[in-house]
């Protein structure tokens, strides 16, 4: 593997490597990064073949298997790539800082020359001092040209650094987005929910005034197992996608939606009143209830889709675990009362 690559070039591989690790549930370790980096670099076909085979058989690559692939195809020098790119990033920042200092130095020198020249011209009141004035103007011209050259050079360096840092930032943003997103629905995933729900509760508790109502909405698709049993898992995935599409179409700006697990989802949102909260959930429920799915070979065998909803309003200083428990209890009540309905959690 060629280590002599630019930061921008490394970022291109990073854009591809990190999302693959996330997709196949592989931790972002130096070893995993090295084998995926080499995979997309494409200069070791045998590594690509072996990694493809492992992923095809297991839908992941364990740490022990990754180490085995690394030892077979790569070396300790390749393991340094991750650290090298980090070093390059920091070096780029340091170079920018140095260039700024140098350019500021030129700027200060030019400013000093301007002041000195102004003082000199003010002192040249004799009409016979034209030669001295011309000499002063000539020095200023030289200083100005030097300053412009320095500024142009600095602008070029800034442009190169900006592009490289922008590439790296985009790569890291993509990898973070991939790590937080459920690939089937495009919603945030369970890991993101576990992180966000704590912030959701804390931020609401820190509000100086309770000008809005915060709520957690939990819902899941009714009788989802039957879709998988009767239509197959691919149709089950299609059901989840159809429901996700309806939810997206009816989301508000103040709502975040998560795939909590399987056919279960969560929404955190702010509302003006309880009536607004219930109306929001009812709207989504009714839109989902309009959906149906069928087998391709049997146009008459349609199966309606519906979902049950549990709502829990957030009280100040409520722990996230309590809020989730209350929403889950409301969802259970909706299920026991016949499904395809909305229930509000009782206060506990």
GULOKOL-517085 format. One record per residue (C-alpha): residue number from 1; x, y, z. Coordinates in steps of 0.001 Angstrom, whole numbers. Example, Ala and Ser with C-alpha at 12.3 -4.5 7.8 and 13.67 -1.06 7.14 Angstrom:
BEGIN
+-------+---------+---------+---------+
| kolro |      xx |      yy |      zz |
+-------+---------+---------+---------+
|     1 |   12300 |   -4500 |    7800 |
|     2 |   13670 |   -1060 |    7140 |
+-------+---------+---------+---------+
This chain:
BEGIN
+-------+---------+---------+---------+
| kolro |      xx |      yy |      zz |
+-------+---------+---------+---------+
|     1 |       0 |       0 |       0 |
|     2 |    1364 |    3397 |    -947 |
|     3 |    1610 |    5639 |    2103 |
|     4 |    2589 |    8697 |      88 |
|     5 |    -930 |    9950 |    -418 |
|     6 |   -2429 |   13386 |      97 |
|     7 |   -4941 |   14179 |    2792 |
|     8 |   -7559 |   14722 |      94 |
|     9 |   -6768 |   11342 |   -1472 |
|    10 |   -7007 |    9588 |    1891 |
|    11 |  -10335 |   11276 |    2533 |
|    12 |  -11742 |    9714 |    -643 |
|    13 |  -10966 |    6253 |     701 |
|    14 |  -12304 |    7240 |    4123 |
|    15 |  -15641 |    8189 |    2543 |
|    16 |  -15948 |    4608 |    1314 |
|    17 |  -14239 |    2641 |    4091 |
|    18 |  -15952 |    3897 |    7248 |
|    19 |  -19554 |    3482 |    5995 |
|    20 |  -18734 |    -139 |    5041 |
|    21 |  -17486 |    -824 |    8562 |
|    22 |  -20690 |     646 |    9934 |
|    23 |  -22833 |   -1326 |    7470 |
|    24 |  -21246 |   -4647 |    8415 |
|    25 |  -21071 |   -3898 |   12157 |
|    26 |  -17286 |   -3703 |   12278 |
|    27 |  -15719 |   -1310 |   14800 |
|    28 |  -13678 |    1554 |   13313 |
|    29 |  -10305 |     199 |   14417 |
|    30 |   -6918 |     749 |   12723 |
|    31 |   -6881 |   -2869 |   11497 |
|    32 |  -10396 |   -2695 |   10032 |
|    33 |   -9649 |     699 |    8524 |
|    34 |   -6430 |    -635 |    6950 |
|    35 |   -8084 |   -3631 |    5261 |
|    36 |  -11012 |   -1570 |    3927 |
|    37 |   -8647 |    1203 |    2835 |
|    38 |   -6639 |   -1366 |     885 |
|    39 |   -9902 |   -2882 |    -411 |
|    40 |  -10956 |     379 |   -2062 |
|    41 |   -7430 |    1199 |   -3153 |
|    42 |   -7653 |   -2040 |   -5135 |
|    43 |   -3967 |   -2934 |   -5343 |
|    44 |   -4341 |   -6319 |   -3540 |
|    45 |   -7043 |   -8310 |   -5383 |
|    46 |   -6568 |  -11351 |   -3140 |
|    47 |   -7554 |   -9294 |     -90 |
|    48 |  -10700 |   -8072 |   -1865 |
|    49 |  -11694 |  -11632 |   -2796 |
|    50 |  -11224 |  -12934 |     747 |
|    51 |  -13025 |  -10017 |    2388 |
|    52 |  -15942 |  -10311 |     -66 |
|    53 |  -16229 |  -14009 |     751 |
|    54 |  -16242 |  -13430 |    4516 |
|    55 |  -18857 |  -10671 |    4242 |
|    56 |  -21017 |  -12815 |    1943 |
|    57 |  -20993 |  -15742 |    4368 |
|    58 |  -21376 |  -13892 |    7680 |
|    59 |  -22655 |  -10371 |    6792 |
|    60 |  -19812 |   -9084 |    8972 |
|    61 |  -16120 |   -9641 |    9629 |
|    62 |  -15113 |  -10457 |   13194 |
|    63 |  -12081 |   -8917 |   14857 |
|    64 |  -10223 |  -12241 |   14750 |
|    65 |  -10991 |  -12715 |   11053 |
|    66 |  -10014 |   -9120 |   10275 |
|    67 |   -6681 |   -9680 |   12055 |
|    68 |   -6198 |  -12872 |   10044 |
|    69 |   -6832 |  -11019 |    6756 |
|    70 |   -4545 |   -8198 |    7846 |
|    71 |   -1676 |  -10540 |    8776 |
|    72 |   -2064 |  -12410 |    5499 |
|    73 |   -2163 |   -9460 |    3112 |
|    74 |    -805 |   -6375 |    4885 |
|    75 |    2009 |   -5243 |    7156 |
|    76 |    2547 |   -3069 |   10211 |
|    77 |    3314 |    -167 |    7872 |
|    78 |    -270 |    -285 |    6619 |
|    79 |   -1537 |    -119 |   10189 |
|    80 |      29 |    3336 |   10462 |
|    81 |   -2235 |    4798 |    7755 |
|    82 |   -4978 |    5853 |   10131 |
|    83 |   -2502 |    7659 |   12366 |
|    84 |    -746 |    9118 |    9331 |
|    85 |   -3911 |   10740 |    8040 |
|    86 |   -4582 |   12215 |   11468 |
|    87 |   -1039 |   13580 |   11508 |
|    88 |   -1503 |   15059 |    8039 |
|    89 |   -4634 |   16841 |    9166 |
|    90 |   -2874 |   18367 |   12170 |
|    91 |     133 |   19304 |   10009 |
|    92 |   -2189 |   21051 |    7549 |
|    93 |   -3670 |   23109 |   10366 |
|    94 |    -213 |   23939 |   11704 |
|    95 |     923 |   25021 |    8227 |
|    96 |   -2092 |   27313 |    7946 |
|    97 |   -1201 |   28866 |   11282 |
|    98 |    2395 |   29408 |   10137 |
|    99 |    1279 |   30927 |    6829 |
|   100 |   -1054 |   33281 |    8677 |
|   101 |    1788 |   34363 |   10947 |
|   102 |    4102 |   34967 |    7984 |
|   103 |    1455 |   36928 |    6081 |
|   104 |     633 |   38984 |    9168 |
|   105 |    4335 |   39722 |    9472 |
|   106 |    4440 |   40993 |    5907 |
|   107 |    1306 |   43022 |    6568 |
|   108 |    2794 |   44632 |    9670 |
|   109 |    5991 |   45387 |    7785 |
|   110 |    3997 |   47024 |    4991 |
|   111 |    1965 |   49044 |    7518 |
|   112 |    5179 |   50217 |    9132 |
|   113 |    6531 |   51261 |    5749 |
|   114 |    3351 |   53234 |    5055 |
|   115 |    3632 |   55115 |    8339 |
|   116 |    7340 |   55801 |    7860 |
|   117 |    6741 |   57008 |    4316 |
|   118 |    3873 |   59234 |    5410 |
|   119 |    6075 |   60835 |    8059 |
|   120 |    8887 |   61235 |    5555 |
|   121 |    6626 |   62891 |    2958 |
|   122 |    5228 |   65239 |    5593 |
|   123 |    8736 |   66334 |    6416 |
|   124 |    9593 |   66975 |    2760 |
|   125 |    8097 |   70435 |    2421 |
|   126 |   10908 |   71831 |     308 |
|   127 |   10026 |   71918 |   -3404 |
|   128 |   13581 |   70793 |   -4138 |
|   129 |   12857 |   67462 |   -2460 |
|   130 |   11208 |   65857 |   -5491 |
|   131 |   13924 |   63207 |   -5735 |
|   132 |   13389 |   62254 |   -2122 |
|   133 |    9630 |   62035 |   -2674 |
|   134 |   10110 |   59883 |   -5777 |
|   135 |   12429 |   57612 |   -3792 |
|   136 |    9812 |   57263 |   -1080 |
|   137 |    7108 |   56406 |   -3620 |
|   138 |    9418 |   53883 |   -5273 |
|   139 |   10041 |   52138 |   -1935 |
|   140 |    6288 |   52048 |   -1299 |
|   141 |    5705 |   50549 |   -4743 |
|   142 |    8244 |   47801 |   -4085 |
|   143 |    6711 |   47108 |    -672 |
|   144 |    3225 |   47014 |   -2206 |
|   145 |    4275 |   44524 |   -4893 |
|   146 |    5925 |   42309 |   -2286 |
|   147 |    2803 |   42482 |    -139 |
|   148 |     557 |   41524 |   -3074 |
|   149 |    2826 |   38581 |   -3952 |
|   150 |    2703 |   37392 |    -352 |
|   151 |   -1081 |   37713 |    -243 |
|   152 |   -1510 |   35763 |   -3486 |
|   153 |     764 |   32991 |   -2231 |
|   154 |   -1129 |   32850 |    1025 |
|   155 |   -4459 |   32748 |    -824 |
|   156 |   -3255 |   29771 |   -2874 |
|   157 |   -2131 |   27906 |     238 |
|   158 |   -5437 |   28637 |    1944 |
|   159 |   -7354 |   27344 |   -1081 |
|   160 |   -5457 |   24039 |   -1101 |
|   161 |   -5819 |   23605 |    2671 |
|   162 |   -9526 |   24476 |    2527 |
|   163 |  -10222 |   21827 |    -116 |
|   164 |   -8332 |   19126 |    1766 |
|   165 |   -9999 |   19898 |    5093 |
|   166 |  -13393 |   20131 |    3374 |
|   167 |  -12906 |   16640 |    1884 |
|   168 |  -11964 |   15198 |    5260 |
|   169 |  -14878 |   16923 |    6997 |
|   170 |  -17325 |   15582 |    4417 |
|   171 |  -15915 |   12080 |    4840 |
|   172 |  -16202 |   12202 |    8608 |
|   173 |  -19734 |   13633 |    8396 |
|   174 |  -20749 |   10836 |    6053 |
|   175 |  -19302 |    8195 |    8344 |
|   176 |  -21050 |    9735 |   11370 |
|   177 |  -24330 |    9935 |    9464 |
|   178 |  -23983 |    6311 |    8390 |
|   179 |  -23297 |    5255 |   11975 |
|   180 |  -26494 |    6994 |   13192 |
|   181 |  -28855 |    5974 |   10388 |
|   182 |  -30982 |    2890 |    9849 |
|   183 |  -30283 |    1811 |    6239 |
|   184 |  -33768 |     375 |    5581 |
|   185 |  -35839 |    3416 |    6588 |
|   186 |  -33392 |    6308 |    6567 |
|   187 |  -34507 |    7113 |   10134 |
|   188 |  -32098 |    7459 |   13042 |
|   189 |  -31225 |    4094 |   14590 |
|   190 |  -31499 |    2704 |   18124 |
|   191 |  -27997 |    3799 |   19098 |
|   192 |  -28794 |    7379 |   18102 |
|   193 |  -32072 |    7210 |   20052 |
|   194 |  -30331 |    6007 |   23224 |
|   195 |  -28006 |    9002 |   22960 |
|   196 |  -30591 |   11607 |   21944 |
|   197 |  -33313 |   10708 |   24447 |
|   198 |  -31092 |   11727 |   27353 |
|   199 |  -30436 |   15102 |   25711 |
|   200 |  -34153 |   15469 |   24930 |
|   201 |  -35077 |   15042 |   28605 |
|   202 |  -32252 |   17230 |   29888 |
|   203 |  -32884 |   20116 |   27493 |
|   204 |  -36589 |   20165 |   28349 |
|   205 |  -35785 |   20227 |   32073 |
|   206 |  -33386 |   23144 |   31560 |
|   207 |  -36025 |   25335 |   29904 |
|   208 |  -36804 |   28450 |   31912 |
|   209 |  -40456 |   28344 |   30838 |
|   210 |  -42696 |   25476 |   29794 |
|   211 |  -43894 |   27201 |   26648 |
|   212 |  -44295 |   23924 |   24752 |
|   213 |  -45127 |   20308 |   25429 |
|   214 |  -42485 |   17628 |   24827 |
|   215 |  -43525 |   14064 |   24120 |
|   216 |  -42254 |   10634 |   23195 |
|   217 |  -44358 |    8654 |   20724 |
|   218 |  -43768 |    4914 |   20400 |
|   219 |  -45530 |    2918 |   17705 |
|   220 |  -45179 |    -387 |   15970 |
|   221 |  -46732 |   -2180 |   13024 |
|   222 |  -49632 |   -4432 |   13993 |
|   223 |  -49273 |   -8195 |   13427 |
|   224 |  -45950 |   -7659 |   11705 |
|   225 |  -44867 |  -11272 |   12183 |
|   226 |  -47753 |  -12378 |    9974 |
|   227 |  -46388 |  -10341 |    7076 |
|   228 |  -43079 |  -12159 |    7343 |
|   229 |  -44717 |  -15571 |    7806 |
|   230 |  -47291 |  -15216 |    5022 |
|   231 |  -45469 |  -13026 |    2497 |
|   232 |  -41776 |  -13530 |    3285 |
|   233 |  -39128 |  -11287 |    4840 |
|   234 |  -38666 |   -9202 |    1691 |
|   235 |  -42320 |   -8197 |    1869 |
|   236 |  -41823 |   -7493 |    5564 |
|   237 |  -39060 |   -5049 |    4657 |
|   238 |  -41354 |   -3509 |    2061 |
|   239 |  -44005 |   -2953 |    4740 |
|   240 |  -41466 |   -1169 |    6938 |
|   241 |  -40411 |    1033 |    4012 |
|   242 |  -44024 |    1933 |    3184 |
|   243 |  -44723 |    2882 |    6792 |
|   244 |  -41508 |    4905 |    6987 |
|   245 |  -42491 |    6812 |    3842 |
|   246 |  -45873 |    7746 |    5340 |
|   247 |  -44250 |    8878 |    8581 |
|   248 |  -41759 |   11077 |    6702 |
|   249 |  -44563 |   12707 |    4755 |
|   250 |  -46288 |   13777 |    7981 |
|   251 |  -43381 |   14812 |   10193 |
|   252 |  -43126 |   18289 |   11674 |
|   253 |  -39977 |   20398 |   11866 |
|   254 |  -39768 |   19827 |   15623 |
|   255 |  -39874 |   16022 |   15392 |
|   256 |  -37168 |   13372 |   15179 |
|   257 |  -37998 |    9792 |   14236 |
|   258 |  -36036 |    6639 |   15086 |
|   259 |  -36266 |    2976 |   14193 |
|   260 |  -36279 |    1598 |   17720 |
|   261 |  -35983 |   -2014 |   16647 |
|   262 |  -37615 |   -4340 |   14120 |
|   263 |  -41088 |   -2955 |   13390 |
|   264 |  -41066 |    -510 |   16322 |
|   265 |  -40411 |    3228 |   16002 |
|   266 |  -40065 |    6283 |   18237 |
|   267 |  -40708 |    9970 |   17649 |
|   268 |  -39581 |   12802 |   19910 |
|   269 |  -41301 |   16125 |   19273 |
|   270 |  -42583 |   19393 |   20703 |
|   271 |  -46228 |   20517 |   20571 |
|   272 |  -48268 |   23498 |   21726 |
|   273 |  -51043 |   21443 |   23327 |
|   274 |  -52058 |   17874 |   24124 |
|   275 |  -54659 |   18107 |   21370 |
|   276 |  -51885 |   18894 |   18871 |
|   277 |  -49917 |   15863 |   20082 |
|   278 |  -52894 |   13512 |   19717 |
|   279 |  -53838 |   14985 |   16325 |
|   280 |  -50270 |   14470 |   15079 |
|   281 |  -50220 |   10815 |   16121 |
|   282 |  -53747 |   10251 |   14774 |
|   283 |  -52785 |   11731 |   11417 |
|   284 |  -49868 |    9329 |   11034 |
|   285 |  -51984 |    6376 |   12234 |
|   286 |  -54705 |    7139 |    9697 |
|   287 |  -52200 |    7534 |    6853 |
|   288 |  -50597 |    4180 |    7697 |
|   289 |  -54058 |    2563 |    7835 |
|   290 |  -54537 |    3490 |    4165 |
|   291 |  -51666 |    1189 |    3193 |
|   292 |  -51960 |   -2415 |    2011 |
|   293 |  -49639 |   -5028 |     564 |
|   294 |  -50213 |   -8055 |   -1632 |
|   295 |  -48406 |  -10921 |   -3306 |
|   296 |  -47392 |  -10324 |   -6910 |
|   297 |  -49015 |  -13514 |   -8149 |
|   298 |  -52234 |  -12984 |   -6209 |
|   299 |  -53752 |   -9549 |   -6751 |
|   300 |  -56790 |  -10428 |   -4635 |
|   301 |  -54816 |  -11368 |   -1534 |
|   302 |  -54333 |   -7942 |     -16 |
|   303 |  -53267 |   -7394 |    3572 |
|   304 |  -54052 |   -4106 |    5298 |
|   305 |  -51308 |   -2362 |    7266 |
|   306 |  -51915 |    -609 |   10569 |
|   307 |  -49956 |     598 |   13593 |
|   308 |  -50590 |    1166 |   17295 |
|   309 |  -49358 |    4270 |   19112 |
|   310 |  -48376 |    5030 |   22704 |
|   311 |  -47865 |    8649 |   23791 |
|   312 |  -45997 |    9862 |   26860 |
|   313 |  -45681 |   13530 |   27795 |
|   314 |  -42367 |   14594 |   29289 |
|   315 |  -42390 |   16118 |   32754 |
|   316 |  -39462 |   18302 |   33889 |
|   317 |  -36600 |   16347 |   35460 |
|   318 |  -38019 |   13003 |   34314 |
|   319 |  -35390 |   10350 |   33587 |
|   320 |  -35269 |    9078 |   30033 |
|   321 |  -35819 |    5490 |   31216 |
|   322 |  -39081 |    6553 |   32913 |
|   323 |  -40283 |    8371 |   29795 |
|   324 |  -39574 |    5312 |   27607 |
|   325 |  -41313 |    3045 |   30106 |
|   326 |  -44438 |    5233 |   30102 |
|   327 |  -44588 |    5400 |   26286 |
|   328 |  -44095 |    1640 |   26086 |
|   329 |  -46919 |    1118 |   28595 |
|   330 |  -49234 |    3307 |   26513 |
|   331 |  -48311 |    1282 |   23422 |
|   332 |  -49149 |   -1919 |   25295 |
|   333 |  -52558 |    -470 |   26221 |
|   334 |  -53192 |     359 |   22547 |
|   335 |  -52374 |   -3228 |   21641 |
|   336 |  -54632 |   -4748 |   24285 |
|   337 |  -57517 |   -2419 |   23350 |
|   338 |  -57655 |   -3698 |   19781 |
|   339 |  -54636 |   -2199 |   17952 |
|   340 |  -54681 |     502 |   15229 |
|   341 |  -55314 |    3169 |   17847 |
|   342 |  -53621 |    5903 |   19887 |
|   343 |  -53332 |    5761 |   23680 |
|   344 |  -51856 |    8259 |   26147 |
|   345 |  -49739 |    6973 |   29032 |
|   346 |  -51371 |    7372 |   32455 |
|   347 |  -49386 |    9359 |   35004 |
|   348 |  -47303 |    7196 |   37355 |
+-------+---------+---------+---------+
